[in-house]
Amino acid sequence: MSAYVLGYGGFMLLGGRAADLFGRRRMFLLWLTVFLLFSGLGGFATEGWMLILARFVTGVAAAFMTPAGLSIITTSFAEGPQRNKALLVYSGTAAGGFSIGLVVGGLLTSVDWRWVFFAPVLLSLAILIGALSLLPRGERPERSPYGVDFAGAVTVTAAIVLLVLGVERASHTGALWTVGTLAASLLLFAAFVVIERRSASPIVRLGILRNAALVRANIVGLLFAGGFFGFQFIAVLYLQELRGWSTLATSFALLAIGIDAILAPTLTPRLVNRFGNAKVILGGLVLASLSYALFLPLGVDRSYALMFPSMLLGLALSLAYGPLTIVATDGIAEEEQGLAGGLLYTSFQFGSALGLSAVTTVNAPAKQGSSPAQQIGGFRAALLVPLIAAVVAAGVAVTRLRTKRGRTVEVSIPSESREPQPH
């Protein structure tokens, strides 16, 4: 069980709302500092509990930082071309971090596992120095006369933590434990809804869930993340356990997935400007489906050249991630931008946990023996999970993932040859 995943997924929604209530810049800088300190602690850990604590706290810190960073972008620009471009660049950088982090993590582990913790310290320090000088001091949010909804904060955080825990551990524990954990999570969610309906200052204004574009973006994000991370997990297992590749060789094999770090901030804005969010998101989901399908005929001696087209999955991420962020935050009131970001990132995180659990659950029973030839069936069965998730997500996207106003989103890109687009 990853303590980081538990902290990151469990506290994301609370982190998003905290940015709205206590100040986006303040939350970003505070939790970036916490992330930096506990990453360093993880690198110097000499006991198991120190490592677990460091991972959990860095997960919580990231859960508060991520939606705060997003809401800084969405509240610094008025809705329109400039904000959309800023969101695509920001989201593209984050998406690239997902892919490159997986690859670089493997490379660092092959040198010394402690560098997995020390590398983020250096990066966080650079970001902190830049943020202190570049992020403007915004006005302090108005405090509600009714105070903070602590009961709602505790129940929703506990509910999400139990939900993530139940899904993450489903393939490693008995059915009774899993059902009990998920049932407790559902009860807490029910209690949370009751509390929010009665609260004069709710953590989550339930009316926000009536925003159809926001809900669809969250559903698509959940399914896409489940397929994306589930596929990478199965690909790593296949290359290392079945093919016997080293961690270093596997990292280089997956390096192509990091192409989104380059394409997301450059290509995606132009595509959104030309075709709109709905078509670009759908294109990313179709491309993801194709990537998973092309990997299905895997065998015990399949060449990397035949696997390479599937490794361009990062292109699908670059097409889907940023536009989903625009759809999820467009038309949302400024005082709820952190909440909208927290909802979306919670969906991404829960989707990744669900995808990992699903492929693990399907993989083990489908294996017919211990030999490589007998294990192929398990990997092929598990690969159906991300494929189905991507196809279902594409079906949801076909229902017209548009902004709240139903308009095509425009991104301002300076170009003398650009033709005006209809609105």
Order of alpha helices (4+ residues) and beta strands (2+ residues): alpha-alpha-alpha-alpha-alpha-alpha-alpha-alpha-alpha-alpha-alpha-alpha-alpha-alpha-alpha-alpha
